[in-house]
Amino acid sequence: DAKTTQPNSMESNEEEPVHLPCNHSTISGTDYIHWYRQLPSQGPEYVIHGLTSNVNNRMASLAIAEDRKSSTLILHRATLRDAAVYYCILRLTGGGNKLTFGTGTQLKVEL
Amino acid sequence: KAGVTQTPRYLIKTRGQQVTLSCSPISGHRSVSWYQQTPGQGLQFLFEYFSETQRNKGNFPGRFSGRQFSNSRSEMNVSTLELGDSALYLCASSRLGGEDTQYFGPGTRLTVL
């Protein structure tokens, strides 16, 4: 599986936007970029995914670089509830159900 | 719609014992995957079951096994427990597997003494 690199931790203030970066320089043309997050004492939760174009949903936006070697998860207005570990995962089309998690980014949100 | 449920939520065993964990997927979901989460190794894929058949397997010893029933419920078994098996075991379900979004349960916290 192609590898992703994320910062170990980031901090944000409540009500401010948060940009969580992910580098995936070895991404292949058929790899989808998925983001999951894990809140304390819970299982991971799907956030968003995309292939080439930027994507938006009710939780977040995903901005994908033109060369697809990096992407950014955008939380438009961070709340205390968004404090979690965020995982950027590459999924190969036809690669089955397996998710390969990295170490993720621990997001801290302060008042 | 009820989410993924896992039982028990907490479990304490001693070395050499065996343990069975249970997972009930979201209604209508046919794929169930299992993951192990430890502070040292992070989240690692164990295996996936679809329609009662193991479809994908991670890199774990044969002491780790699983099965899926006709109602899509799944069990995971670990035999001859070792201290290093202490972990959070997570179950995830998806409608058909493949690229479908996975929905995770809260996990079973296993402690091996």
Contacts between the chains, C-beta under 8 A, distances in Angstrom:
chain1	res1	chain2	res2	distance
A	32	B	99	7.0
A	41	B	106	7.6
A	42	B	104	7.9
A	42	B	106	6.0
A	42	B	107	8.0
A	43	B	4	7.5
A	43	B	90	5.0
A	43	B	91	8.0
A	43	B	92	7.3
A	43	B	104	3.1
A	43	B	105	5.4
A	43	B	106	5.6
A	43	B	107	5.4
A	44	B	43	7.2
A	44	B	90	7.3
A	44	B	92	7.8
A	44	B	104	4.9
A	45	B	104	6.8
A	46	B	101	4.8
A	46	B	102	6.8
A	46	B	103	7.1
A	49	B	101	7.9
A	87	B	43	7.8
A	91	B	99	6.4
A	93	B	99	6.8
A	94	B	98	7.6
A	96	B	48	7.1
A	96	B	55	7.0
A	96	B	56	5.0
A	96	B	97	6.9
A	96	B	98	6.4
A	97	B	31	5.8
A	97	B	33	5.5
A	97	B	48	4.7
A	97	B	50	7.8
A	97	B	55	7.2
A	97	B	56	6.0
A	97	B	94	6.5
A	97	B	97	4.2
A	97	B	98	6.2
A	97	B	100	7.5
A	97	B	102	7.0
A	98	B	33	7.3
A	98	B	45	4.7
A	98	B	48	6.8
A	98	B	56	5.5
A	98	B	58	7.1
A	99	B	33	7.7
A	99	B	35	7.6
A	99	B	43	7.7
A	99	B	45	6.5
A	99	B	92	7.8
A	99	B	102	6.5
A	100	B	45	6.9
A	101	B	35	8.0
A	101	B	42	5.8
A	101	B	43	3.8
A	101	B	44	7.6
A	102	B	42	7.3
A	103	B	42	6.0
A	104	B	42	7.9
